[in-house]
Amino acid sequence: MSDLIPLLQQIENCTLCEQHLPLGPRPVVRASASARILIIGQAPGSKVHASGIPWDDASGKRLREWLQTTDDTFYDASKIAIMPMGFCYPGKGKSGDLPPRPECAQQWHQSLLEHMPNIELTLLIGQYAQQHYLRQNDFLTRHKTLTERVKHWQEAPQGYLPLPHPSPRNQIWLKKNPWFEQEVVSHIRSEVQRLL
């Protein structure tokens, strides 16, 4: 843990892509050597940028429901680590937020993972996390769309679970794919309970 603290301080002071961030840098990451669950999402939204608390929005509320965790458990970094693909709010695009900046994953992810040896379950939320972390595996070539990857979650590499984004914008997707809540959410809950 002693090596992790300076790393987290470095990340907190990171200005690597400052010129591309409309609200400036404010990295939002939670990590601990004892964490057994890792959540890799996209990037903080403007509300999370303002609060500095990951998943502090409607998406986070739904994610905690999927995991069936209390806020206290969800935000206990000794149990659940949170490492988005982009650590800072990337700004608004035409239809929602811009994609996460690529610099964070390249610069920081591997170092953080090396300090989290106890991770047993990694939730890959959304296409950016899935494309990055499953790119060396034929799972990604066999299941090209996010829906296919989530539907065939049992074929994903061990320890990884592809998920849709819990955003309210995905309400239509959730209605079209009722199997997700029936099959995948119940699996997530049992795994989270086992690991906590």
C-alpha positions in Angstrom: 0.0 0.0 0.0 2.9 2.4 0.7 3.8 2.4 -3.0 0.2 3.0 -4.0 -0.2 6.2 -2.0 2.5 8.1 -4.0 1.1 6.7 -7.2 -2.4 8.0 -6.4 -0.9 11.4 -5.5 0.9 11.5 -8.9 -2.5 10.7 -10.6 -4.2 13.4 -8.5 -1.7 15.9 -9.8 -1.8 14.7 -13.4 -2.1 17.3 -16.1 -1.3 15.1 -19.1 -4.3 16.1 -21.2 -5.2 19.3 -19.5 -5.4 21.2 -22.8 -8.2 18.9 -23.9 -10.4 19.2 -20.8 -13.0 21.9 -20.8 -13.3 22.0 -17.0 -9.6 21.2 -16.3 -8.2 18.1 -14.7 -9.8 16.5 -11.7 -8.9 12.8 -11.8 -11.4 10.5 -10.1 -10.0 7.2 -9.1 -10.3 4.8 -6.0 -7.7 2.0 -5.5 -6.5 -0.2 -2.7 -4.2 -3.2 -2.5 -6.9 -5.2 -0.7 -9.7 -4.5 -3.2 -11.2 -7.7 -4.8 -13.6 -6.0 -7.2 -12.5 -3.5 -9.9 -15.0 -1.2 -11.8 -13.7 0.1 -15.1 -16.1 2.5 -16.7 -15.8 5.3 -19.2 -15.0 8.7 -17.7 -16.6 10.9 -15.0 -19.5 13.1 -16.0 -19.8 16.7 -15.2 -21.6 15.9 -11.9 -18.8 13.6 -10.8 -16.3 16.2 -11.9 -18.0 18.7 -9.6 -18.2 16.4 -6.5 -15.0 14.4 -7.1 -17.0 11.2 -6.0 -17.1 8.4 -8.7 -20.5 7.3 -9.9 -22.1 10.1 -7.9 -25.0 10.4 -10.3 -28.1 8.5 -11.7 -25.8 6.0 -13.5 -24.0 5.2 -10.2 -27.3 4.7 -8.4 -28.3 2.1 -10.9 -24.9 0.5 -10.8 -25.2 0.1 -7.0 -28.6 -1.5 -7.5 -27.1 -4.0 -10.0 -24.4 -4.8 -7.5 -26.8 -4.7 -4.6 -24.4 -2.7 -2.5 -24.8 0.1 0.0 -23.1 3.4 -0.6 -20.7 2.7 2.2 -19.6 -0.6 0.7 -19.4 0.8 -2.8 -17.2 3.6 -1.8 -15.0 1.5 0.5 -11.8 1.4 -1.7 -10.5 -1.5 0.4 -13.2 -3.6 -1.2 -14.1 -2.0 -4.5 -11.6 -0.1 -6.7 -12.8 2.3 -9.4 -10.5 3.1 -12.3 -12.3 4.6 -15.3 -10.8 4.6 -18.8 -10.4 8.3 -18.6 -10.0 9.8 -15.1 -11.3 13.3 -15.9 -14.5 14.7 -17.4 -13.8 14.8 -21.2 -16.5 17.4 -22.1 -19.8 17.3 -24.0 -20.2 15.8 -27.5 -23.2 15.9 -29.8 -25.0 13.0 -28.1 -23.7 12.9 -24.5 -20.2 13.1 -23.1 -17.1 12.8 -25.3 -15.2 9.5 -25.3 -12.7 9.1 -22.4 -9.3 10.6 -23.1 -6.9 7.8 -24.1 -3.9 9.1 -22.1 -5.1 7.8 -18.7 -5.2 4.1 -19.6 -1.8 4.3 -21.4 -0.2 6.2 -18.6 -1.7 4.9 -15.4 -3.7 1.7 -15.7 -0.9 -0.9 -15.7 0.8 0.8 -12.7 -2.5 0.8 -10.7 -3.2 -2.8 -11.6 0.2 -3.9 -10.4 -0.7 -2.4 -7.0 -4.0 -4.3 -6.8 -3.0 -7.9 -6.7 -6.2 -9.2 -5.2 -8.7 -8.2 -7.9 -10.8 -11.2 -8.8 -13.7 -9.6 -10.7 -13.3 -6.7 -13.1 -16.5 -5.1 -14.4 -16.0 -3.7 -17.9 -18.7 -1.1 -18.2 -19.3 0.1 -21.8 -17.5 -0.3 -25.1 -14.3 1.6 -24.3 -13.3 -0.6 -21.3 -14.3 -3.8 -23.2 -12.4 -2.9 -26.3 -9.3 -2.0 -24.3 -9.3 -5.0 -21.9 -10.5 -7.7 -24.2 -8.5 -6.6 -27.3 -6.0 -9.5 -26.9 -8.7 -12.1 -26.7 -10.8 -13.7 -29.4 -13.9 -13.0 -27.3 -13.9 -9.4 -28.8 -13.6 -10.7 -32.4 -16.4 -13.3 -31.9 -18.7 -10.8 -30.2 -18.4 -7.5 -32.0 -21.2 -5.5 -30.4 -21.7 -4.6 -26.8 -25.0 -6.4 -26.7 -23.3 -9.6 -28.0 -20.5 -9.3 -25.4 -22.9 -8.8 -22.5 -25.2 -11.6 -23.7 -22.2 -14.0 -24.0 -20.7 -12.9 -20.7 -20.0 -16.5 -19.7 -17.5 -16.8 -22.5 -15.5 -13.7 -21.4 -12.0 -14.2 -20.1 -12.0 -15.4 -16.5 -12.3 -12.5 -14.0 -13.9 -10.1 -16.6 -17.6 -9.2 -16.9 -18.7 -7.0 -19.8 -21.7 -4.8 -18.9 -23.7 -2.1 -20.6 -23.5 1.4 -19.1 -26.0 2.0 -16.3 -26.9 5.4 -17.7 -30.6 6.5 -17.8 -29.8 6.9 -21.6 -29.7 3.1 -21.8 -33.3 2.6 -20.6 -34.3 1.5 -24.1 -31.5 -1.0 -24.3 -32.5 -2.5 -20.9 -36.2 -2.8 -22.0 -35.1 -4.5 -25.2 -32.9 -7.0 -23.4 -34.8 -8.2 -20.3 -32.4 -11.2 -20.0 -29.8 -8.8 -18.8 -31.5 -8.1 -15.4 -32.7 -11.7 -15.1 -29.4 -13.5 -15.9 -26.4 -11.1 -15.7 -27.5 -8.9 -12.7 -28.3 -11.9 -10.6 -24.8 -13.3 -11.4 -23.2 -10.0 -10.5 -25.0 -9.9 -7.2 -23.9 -13.4 -6.2 -20.3 -12.7 -7.2 -20.2 -9.4 -5.4 -21.6 -11.0 -2.3 -19.1 -13.8 -2.4 -16.1 -11.4 -2.9 -17.3 -8.9 -0.2 
